[in-house]
Amino acid sequence: MYSLGVAEVNPDVLGLLSHATQERLRDLLEKLTVIAHHHNISYMDDWRNVQTSDTRSQLKFLEQLEKVEKQRREEEERETLLRIAKSRSSSEDPEQLRLKQRAKEMQQLELAQMEHRDANLAALAALGPRKRKPLESSGSGTNKVLGLRAQRTAQRVPTRVTFRDLIFCMEQDRALRRSLTLYHAFLR
């Protein structure tokens, strides 16, 4: 303090400075809290929100189309290989022999898959049906569920403030907008 030329500070000045600092910090924290709460807002539930396209369902539909097309091609290939394998041609063409061998391999693979599927079904049948927990028939069970929901909503969820929120708050604040602190924050 002596370097600034101040020899003595009145306790009233310290109190006033303390209150001003406290109010300034409270104001900044309130702004940060409001900014951080905007992350949690879901605009999808707003009645003014109109969905123009659903990309996820469109992609799912295209994937299903590709899957059906692939299955159709595989089925055609399998049928042609089976037709070639069943044909009794007298010529010993190496290409025909290769196709017959491939058809036999495909038949063996399908047989192995069917056996595997049958074994899985038999194992599931041996385990028995899936047991479900019986629901409480009394009305008190539903009250417990409603009570738990009310407790969850009553509990306060801590707000997570990120560094980007702080930078945004500093950009909006008139005193901090052109500060060296904001510049250093941008460099981080």
SULLINNOR-V336300 format. One line per field, one symbol per residue. ss: DSSP state (@ for helix, = for strand, . for the rest). phi: phi as a letter, one per 20 degrees, with the letter a starting at -180 (. if undefined). psi: psi as a letter, one per 20 degrees, with the letter a starting at -180 (. if undefined). A space follows every 10 residues. Layout:
ss->???
phi->???
psi->???
This chain:
ss->.@@@...... @@@@@@@@@@ @@@@@@@@@@ @@@@@@@... ..@@@..... ....@@@@@@ @@@@@@@@@@ @@@@@@@@@@ @@@@@@.... ...@@@@@@@ @@@@@@@@@@ @@@@@@@@@@ @@@@@@@... .........@ @@@@@@@@@@ @@@@...... ..@@@@@@@@ @@.......@ @@@@@@@.
phi->.ffendebdf ffffffffff ffffffffff fffffffffe fdefeffefd eebdffffff ffffffffff ffffffffff fffffefdee feffffffff ffffffffff ffffffffff fffffffnff edffffefff ffffffffff fffffeefee deffffffff fefffegdef ffffffff
psi->hhhijphqpq hhgggghggg gghggggghg ghggghhhhi poihipiipp phqnhghghg ghghghgggg hgghgggggh hhghhhqmqh pmphgghghg ghhghgghgh ghggggghgg hhghhhhrqp pqpqqphqih ghhgghhhgh hghhpppqpo prhhgggggh hhphhihkqh ggghhhi.
